Amino acid sequence: MDAQLAVIQMVSTDNLPENLEQAARLIQEAARRGADLILLPENFAFMGHHETDKLAHMEADGEGVIQSWLAAQARQHACWLVGGSIPLAAPDGRCFAACLVFDEQGVRRARYDKIHLFDVDLAGGEMYRESRSIAPGKAPVQLETPWGMMGLSICYDLRFPELYRRYAGAEILVVPSAFTRQTGSAHWESLLRARAIENQAYVMAADQGGVHQNGRRTFGGSMIIDPWGQILARMEQGPGWVMAEMGREFLQRCRKQLPVLQHRQLN
């Protein structure tokens, strides 16, 4: 079955209600245009001035304002909704960066916790230490959808192709992100197209895209890519959404013509 895929781009702030209001408007717009599967960006509900600010908004697994909101949005618009990332409580006082998937009835179908954490020192003194507030996830997660298997990942995971090889055969890969302007301008498109080509899958990448209250600049460029590596839809900066059709026949044709997944020799 074919599907209409939509990715939402935001410039999230430290005001959780305002972020949810903006996300709700964008989800509604995409759903009205026929979106079946909608992806939100990483940290869509909250981006504070400091990495640890998110801890004030972390929720227990299975309950909380953000989780209830995600379920209600999916149910209201009768679509599958992939909730970017939200902070769920970890045993050590940190949080997990959790990507939650809800079906069209608002039932949660999957949870993936971000495995690879962004602890880096970039040029110009730009520094990030996600591990100060985020505990790493332990396992890849994929799930069955009406349009095939879907593999889950978050942002920095994109640089680790071995994760996506664990999803070999999946029809859809999702990458909710908050890529920095510096790294995004150099690598965002190249990495996303590589993941689509090498895994012969549709890639949905929803990014933050603008200047945030703390001065952080995120890249934007949210996009949908087909299994041949072609960019079907792309948005540059600012809040909004783009949509493209997922064609199962085209995907199967790509895999039949170039059966790289069958030719793999190394696991």
N, C-alpha and C positions, 0 to 999 in steps of 0.2 A: 504494500500500500504506500502510495506517495504521501508526502506531508509538506505543509507550509512551515518552514522554520523561521523563527524570529530571534534576533539578539538585541538586547537593550543596552544602551550606553548611558552612563550617568556621570555626574561630577558631585559625588556625595559629600555631605558636610557632617558636622557634629550634632545636627538636629535630627534625631531619629524620626519623629513624627513627620517632619517635612520631607525627609528622604522617602518614607513609605508612601506619602501622598503623591510625590512625583513618580515613583515607580508604579503605583496603581494607575496613574493616568497613562503612562506609556504602555503598560500591559493591556489596558482597555483598548487603546488605539490599535495595537498589533492584533489583538483578538478580534476586533471588529473587522479587520481586513482579512481575517480567515486563518490566523496563525494557530497551528495545532500544538506546537512545541515551542516554548519561550524560555530563553536563558537570560538571567540577570547577571550583572558583573560581581566580581569579588567586592566584599565590604559595601554592598549596595545600601544597607540600612544605616551604616554609621562609619564615618572616617574622622577620627579625632585629631587633636593637635599632636598627640604623642601615641606611640604604639600601644602603651599600656592603658590608654583611655577606654579601649573597647571592653576591658574587664568589668567596667561598671554596667555594661549591658549584656553580659553573657547570661545564657539561660540554661536551665537544666534540660537534659535531653527529653523531648516529648512534651514540654510545656513552656509557655512564654509568649510574649507579645508578638515577636517576629515570626515564630513558628506558626502561631494561630493565624497571623496575617497571610502567610504563604499559602496555607491550606485553604483559607477563605477565597483568596484570589484565584487559585486554580479551580475551585468549585464554582465560583461566580461566573467565570469566563469559559468554563467547560474546556479547559486546555491542560496539557501537561506543562508544569512549571518547574524549572531548575533554579533553585534559590541561591545562585552565586556562592557566597560564603557568609556564614553568620557565626558568632562566637558561642560555642557550647562549652559548658564547664568541664574542665579536666581535673583529675584527682589531686594534682599538685598545686592548685591555685591558679594555674594558667588556664587558657581556654584552648579548645580545638577550633581550627578554622574549618567549619563543616559545610559541605555542599549537600543540600537536601532536595530530593525529587518528589514532587507530588503529582498524582494523576488527575484526570478531569473531574473526579469526584471529591478531590481534596484529601485523598488517602496518601500517606507517605509511603513511597516505594523503595527509597534507598537513602543512605547516608554515607558520604565519603569525607574523611578527614584529611586535610592537606598533609602530604608526606614530606615534601621538600620545602624547607624554610629559608627565607630570603635574608641571610646574614652576610652582607657584602659591604665593601668600601669602594665606591665608584669614583670616577674622576671628579675633580672640583669639590671634594670633601663631602659628597653625597653618601650618607651612610644609613644602613638599615640593619636592625637586629630583631627579626621576628621572633626568634627563640626566647626572647625575654618575656614575651606575653603569650606565645603560642606553643603548645605541645605538639610534636609531630604525630601524624597518623601512622598506622602500621601496615595497611593493606590496600591494594587496588580494589576498586568496586565497579562492577558493571551490572546492568540490569536489562531485563527484557522490556521493550516498549511495543506499541502497535506497529512501529516502523522498523523493528529490528533491535539488536543489542546496542546499548549505549554505554561507553566508557567514560568515567568521571575523572576530572583532574582540576587543579586550581593553579593558575598563574605560573609560579616558578617551576612547577612540575613540567612545564612545557620544554624545559632544557634537558630533560632526562628521557630519551627515547625508549629506554628499557621499560619504563612504566607503560607506555602505549603498546609495546609488544605483548604485554600481558593481556591486552585487549584485542589481539589479532583476530580478525574476523568480525569485529563489531562494525555495525553500519554507521554509527554516529559517535563522534568524540566531542566532548564539551570542555571548554577552557575559559571559565569565568576568571577575570584578571583585573589587576590594577598596575599594569606595567608602567614603569617610569618613562618619562619622555626620553631620557638618555638611552636606556637600553631598548626601548621600543622602536626608536628611529633606526637603530642599527640592526635589530634582530627579529622583531615581532612578526612581520610578514614572512620572512624566510623560514622561521621555525614552524609557523602554522602550516605553511604550504608543504613543508617537508613531512610533517606528521600526517597530513592528508594523503600525500603521494605514497609514502612508504607503507601506510596501512590501508590504502585504497578505501577511505572512509570520508563521509561528510564531516567537516570540522565546523563547529559553532564556537566563535570566540567573542565574548562580550567583555569589553574593557571599560575602565574608568577613562574619562577623556577631557581633561582640562586642568585648571589651576585650583587647588583646594585651599581651604582656610589656613592651613599650616604652611602654605607656600609650596607644597609638593606639587609637581607637575606630572600628570599622567598622560599617556600617549594617545589613547583613543584608537581609532582604526579598527573598531569592531567589525567583524566580517564573518561571512559564511563561505566555505570553500568546498568544492566538489572533489570526488575521489581522483580526478585527473589533475588536481592542483589549481584549477581555475577559480578565481575569486568571483563568486556570483553576486555578492552584495557587500558594500563597504560604507562605513561612515567615518568621517574624519574626527572633528572635535565637537564637544558639547553634548548635551543630553539629547536622546532620540532613539530611534530603532530602525533596523533594516530587516527585510524579509526575503527569502528565496525558497524555491521549491526543491525538495529532495526527491529525486527520481530513482526508485528502486531498480527499474530496468536499466538505467544508465550505469548505476553502480555495478550491477551484475555483468554488464557488458565490459566494463573496465577490467573486472577481475577475470573474466574469461579470456579477453584478448591478451592480458599481461598477467599471468597467474603467479605473481611473485610470492603470495602468501603460501602457495603450494610448493614453491621451489626453495623455501627456507631450509637451510642446513644446520644453522646454529640456533640453539634455544637459550 
